[in-house]
Amino acid sequence: MTLTALILAAGRGERMRPLSDRTPKPLLSVQGRRLIEWHLDALSRAGVARVVVNTAWLEEQFEPALGDGSHYGLEIIYSHEGRDHGGALETAGGMKKALPLLGETFWVVSGDVFTPKFTFDKAELLKFENSGQLGKLWLTDNPPHHPGGDFGIRDGLATRDAEEKYTWTSLGLFRRAFVEELMTDLPAGTKAPLRPYLDAAISRRALGAEYWGGGWTDVGTPDRLKSLDEQGERRA
């Protein structure tokens, strides 16, 4: 079985301006390496063989920067949303477009989050495959810019109505069936957010959830990027 992953890298990154005016957020450097490279190296170490990178904003920069993936010990395939559809399709639209390139089970991670201790553990993937769930999310403590959180956790499942909610890290595992069964109303190439489909999986009691406390940053602003670089300098 070929292990696959989708790295979401198509967004404009408005809050990261002016840095993102010239460089896509996932290609910005944090602690001496591009953000997306932290994921590529971790996925390669976990045995993932193929990574699909969806692109839109400044998408012509990705292939010269990352190549075919051989430098990282894997294969990179690009899902060009800008070229094919005129702009980013958001998360659900990006997953639907990329699905033919992905396996029966695949990791999803945003290219602009920093979580260097997350290992994309193959044991987690095998456990997920045996669970019968359509998807699984890793949730973490709510950052200051997102105090209300997204989901709670109850009996290993994501829930909308828990008193204590956490923030989705933009790390998850999904089955093809998540897209094929829940996105039947979404034509390929259509822009759409993921949240309604996550809610549909919750209604089926088919969306797993687990707490992640190993460190996570949504690198959404220049100040957060600077803070991460300063943390790296202090540890050096």
Long-range contacts (C-beta under 8 A, 24 or more apart in sequence): 1-103, 1-104, 2-49, 2-50, 2-103, 3-46, 3-47, 3-48, 3-49, 3-50, 3-103, 3-106, 3-122, 3-125, 4-48, 4-49, 4-50, 4-51, 4-52, 4-101, 4-102, 4-103, 4-106, 4-107, 5-39, 5-43, 5-48, 5-50, 5-51, 5-52, 5-106, 5-107, 5-108, 5-109, 5-120, 6-51, 6-52, 6-53, 6-54, 6-94, 6-95, 6-98, 6-102, 6-106, 6-107, 6-108, 6-109, 7-36, 7-39, 7-40, 7-51, 7-52, 7-53, 7-54, 7-109, 7-110, 7-111, 8-54, 8-91, 8-94, 8-108, 8-109, 8-110, 8-111, 8-170, 9-36, 9-53, 9-54, 9-55, 9-62, 9-111, 9-112, 10-54, 10-55, 10-56, 10-57, 10-59, 10-81, 10-82, 10-88, 10-89, 10-94, 11-56, 11-57, 11-88, 11-112, 12-56, 12-57, 12-88, 13-57, 13-112, 13-220, 15-220, 15-221, 16-112, 16-219, 16-220, 16-221, 16-222, 16-225, 19-222, 19-225, 20-57, 22-58, 23-58, 23-61, 24-55, 24-57, 24-58, 24-59, 24-61, 24-62, 25-111, 25-112, 25-219, 26-111, 26-112, 27-61, 27-62, 27-65, 28-219, 28-225, 30-114, 30-219, 30-225, 30-228, 30-229, 30-232, 31-228, 31-229, 31-231, 31-232, 32-232, 34-65, 35-111, 35-112, 35-113, 35-114, 35-219, 36-66, 36-111, 37-66, 37-72, 38-114, 38-115, 38-116, 39-109, 39-111, 40-66, 40-69, 40-72, 40-74, 40-76, 41-72, 42-116, 42-118, 42-119, 42-120, 43-72, 43-74, 43-107, 43-120, 44-72, 44-73, 44-74, 45-119, 45-120, 46-119, 46-120, 46-121, 46-122, 47-122, 48-74, 48-107, 48-120, 49-74, 49-75, 50-74, 50-75, 50-76, 50-77, 50-101, 50-102, 50-103, 51-75, 51-76, 51-77, 52-76, 52-77, 52-78, 52-79, 52-98, 52-101, 52-102, 53-77, 53-78, 53-79, 53-111, 54-78, 54-79, 54-81, 54-88, 54-89, 54-94, 54-97, 54-98, 55-79, 55-80, 55-81, 55-82, 56-80, 56-81, 56-82, 56-85, 56-87, 56-88, 56-89, 57-82, 57-88, 59-83, 77-101, 84-189, 85-189, 85-191, 87-191, 88-191, 89-189, 89-190, 89-191, 89-192, 90-191, 90-192, 90-193, 90-194, 91-193, 91-194, 92-183, 92-186, 92-192, 92-193, 92-194, 92-196, 92-197, 93-186, 93-189, 93-190, 93-191, 93-192, 95-174, 95-179, 95-183, 95-194, 96-179, 96-183, 96-186, 96-188, 96-189, 96-190, 96-192, 97-188, 97-189, 99-176, 99-179, 99-180, 102-176, 103-176, 104-175, 104-176, 105-129, 105-173, 105-174, 105-175, 105-176, 106-173, 106-174, 106-176, 107-171, 107-172, 107-173, 108-170, 108-171, 108-172, 108-173, 108-174, 109-170, 109-171, 109-172, 110-170, 110-171, 112-218, 112-219, 112-220, 113-169, 113-170, 113-171, 113-216, 113-217, 113-218, 113-219, 114-216, 114-217, 114-219, 114-228, 115-169, 115-171, 115-212, 115-214, 115-215, 115-216, 115-217, 116-215, 117-214, 117-215, 118-169, 118-171, 118-212, 118-214, 118-216, 124-173, 125-173, 128-173, 128-208, 131-208, 132-206, 133-175, 133-201, 133-206, 133-207, 133-208, 134-174, 134-175, 134-177, 134-178, 134-181, 134-182, 134-201, 134-204, 134-206, 134-207, 135-172, 135-173, 135-174, 135-175, 135-178, 135-198, 135-201, 135-206, 135-207, 135-208, 136-172, 136-173, 136-174, 136-207, 136-208, 136-209, 136-210, 137-168, 137-169, 137-171, 137-172, 137-198, 137-207, 137-208, 137-209, 137-210, 138-168, 138-169, 138-171, 138-172, 138-209, 138-210, 138-211, 138-212, 139-166, 139-167, 139-168, 139-169, 139-209, 139-210, 139-211, 139-212, 140-166, 140-167, 140-169, 140-211, 140-212, 140-213, 140-216, 141-166, 141-167, 141-213, 142-166, 142-167, 143-167, 143-217, 143-218, 145-218, 145-220, 146-218, 151-198, 151-202, 151-209, 152-209, 153-209, 153-210, 153-211, 156-208, 156-209, 156-210, 157-202, 157-205, 157-207, 157-208, 157-209, 158-198, 158-201, 158-202, 158-207, 158-208, 158-209, 159-202, 159-209, 160-199, 160-202, 166-211, 169-212, 169-216, 170-218, 171-212
